[in-house]
Structures are given as C-alpha cells and as structure tokens.
Amino acid sequence: MRLDLRLTHRCLDQLWCQAVVAFVFEDDSLLTGYLSRLNEKLAGSLTQLIDTHFLTGKRGELLLVASQERIKADKLLFVGLGPISSFSSETLSSVTRNVSSTLERLKLHEFGIMVPWIEEMKTDYAELIKSTIRNLVEYYSMSERGVADFSVKVFFSIEERFLADLQSLGQELRRYLDSSAADCTIVIDDSRGSVNEKV
C-alpha cells in the first residue's frame, strides 16, 4: 500500500480528485472562511443545505453530495465537528478516523482535505495538520496491510496565512514518515495554480 501526501495552498474547489472533505462546525460560522468560497462555487447550494437543517455540523455528521461539476472534485463530503467551544485535536483525530473509514467504504482513494482553523481555536494549527496526517497514515497502514498495488492520494489544503510554515512542516512530516512502517511520500506544492492546472 502506498500513501501519497501533498501539501498545497490551493483551495478545495481547485483540487482535481474524486472527493474533497469539508469540516463544518455546529454554530454560526457555518458559512465563513473556505466554506463561503465553496458555497459561492456551488451556487449557494450549501446555504440551502444549512437552512433546511440537512447539514448542521453536529459532531460525527457525514453528508456526501455531488459537485455537479461546479468544482474540480466529483464529490464533497461534509463532516460535522460539533461546537467550536469543545473542539480539540482529539475531536479531529476521532473524526479523521471516521472519515478515512467512510472514504474507504466509498472506494474514494484520491481526495482533498482542509484541516479547519479559526481564530477562537486554542490548538496550534501545525499540530492539527500533523495529527491529522498521522491518523491517516496509521489508518491506511492498518486497513490495507499487504495490498501491494493499493494507493491513496491525499491533498492537504493549508490556510494561506501559514505559507511560511509549509516547508518546515513538510520537513517535520518527512522525518515522521521515514520513521513509520508505511510506504509514504510527501510533496509540497506551493504554487497558487491556474484555473485548469492539475496538481
């Protein structure tokens, strides 16, 4: 089994893959940050899902929708994280394992993910990214052990304000991956990308 990890500043809507994973909190910030950009690209359909309480952001909530060719990915998986006030790295770790299992059952082996970050969070953003990647590596190392021709490609969309941290984060993750038993590679894409350029 091979795990191909890519760190990028491209937004979720710019990633060419089978699916993108969008984390949603259970509060008034449902349509802020990168979710507002996704909502715009989806012609307001995210607003409709929220207004009809089809998407609430409750912890553990999973909602898979087709992108209808409005973004590069075929599908979007919205994942509830619960209220911001109770969010922690442990919450994200638990949810990440559930997301990995769901994507595996859906046979989606090429996906983009953006680790959430907002001002109110007390957790270090780089630590959240590292924790999420470790959880994915551990999950796929265990679930697909011995499957030589199996591969998973994961794009990690990183908040642009953390541009300066991308190289050092990549180096630290390489050291972790070198010490793990998994067959992993990590690539850093620090370009902004043109409209139709594939990563």
Buried (B, 14 or more C-beta within 10 A) or exposed (E): BBBBBBBBBBBBBBBBBBBBBBBBBBBEBBBEEBBBBBBBBBEEBBBEBBEEEEBBBEBEBEBBBEBEEBBBBBBBBBBBBBEBEEBEBEBBBBBBBBBBEBBBEBEBBBBBBBBBBBEEBEBEBBEBBBBBBBBBBBBBBEBBEEEEEBBBBBBBBBBEEBEEBBEEBBEBBBEBBEEEEBBBEBEBBEEEBEEEEEB
